[in-house]
Amino acid sequence: MIKQFTDQMGRTISVEWPVKRIISLVPSQTELLYSLGLTDEVIGITKFCVHPKEWFHSKTRVGGTKKLDFEKIAALKPDLIIGNKEENEEVQIKQLMQEYPVWMSDIHNLNDAISMMNGIGEVTGKIDKASKLIEDVQAKFKKLKALKKPVRSAAYFIWRSPYMAAGHDTFINSMMTHCGLRNLFENNEGRYPEVSEDDLKRLNPEVIMLSSEPFPFSTKHIEEFKRICPNAKIVLVDGEYFSWYGSRLLDAPAYFTKVLGVCNNL
């Protein structure tokens, strides 16, 4: 049976339903598919889909999120491919669209993530599990206690050499807002603006968050930022909780509470 579904880019796709052979091109959405119980249906993932570990070691890897192996994809004969506007390359996705049904997400905030979960639940035939997951995520975010004064200046860095921070219209910025953190770069041009040392000195954030991904900031980088902003509270954070928009959101509020505990001790 052929069924039609609309993705988050407003595209209508036709799939042979129920889908039996799925390739996921986005780590956070791969984890979501696992949470929805699609172990048999998911046949391909990327080399960055590290969760769950058993899938990382058992599923066929079809390249990276931005460098796909089209021969491996063709050999798997998928009846559905799931991607994301930001994390995958437009040219490669358009090439895939010529041959396969491709459901695309486009996520900037928590509401978009909820919509994505619902959409993937529908197209994979797991709407009941998706609805329960959505209910649980929303309940946990409602219980999240943000900082009492949501004016604390914060900068969230994702890259080094050059320094790059999360800016406006990003999922990271949305998560910072839920925490009551005012992102110093939310009004800058570009979603991930480059930041010079002089910029950072001038802005003088109270909190600097160094993410574990995509650049793996670690303790050795704390002194580097301390030299630039000696009065800032510098926090190493797990980037998966700030940027993964699938079932990882179930545990995000609890993690944010720990981070905010550190920020509250300024």
JODA-V175808 format. One record per helix or strand of 2 or more residues. SS is the DSSP state (h for helix, s for strand). FROM is the first residue (numbers start at 0). TO is the last residue. If there is no record, write none. Layout:
BEGIN
<<SS | FROM | TO> <SS | FROM | TO>>
END
This chain:
BEGIN
<<s | 1 | 5> <s | 11 | 15> <s | 21 | 23> <h | 26 | 34> <s | 41 | 44> <h | 52 | 57> <s | 59 | 60> <h | 69 | 75> <s | 79 | 83> <h | 89 | 96> <s | 101 | 104> <h | 109 | 122> <h | 126 | 142> <s | 151 | 158> <s | 163 | 164> <h | 170 | 177> <s | 180 | 182> <h | 196 | 202> <s | 206 | 210> <h | 218 | 227> <s | 232 | 236> <h | 238 | 242> <h | 248 | 262>>
END
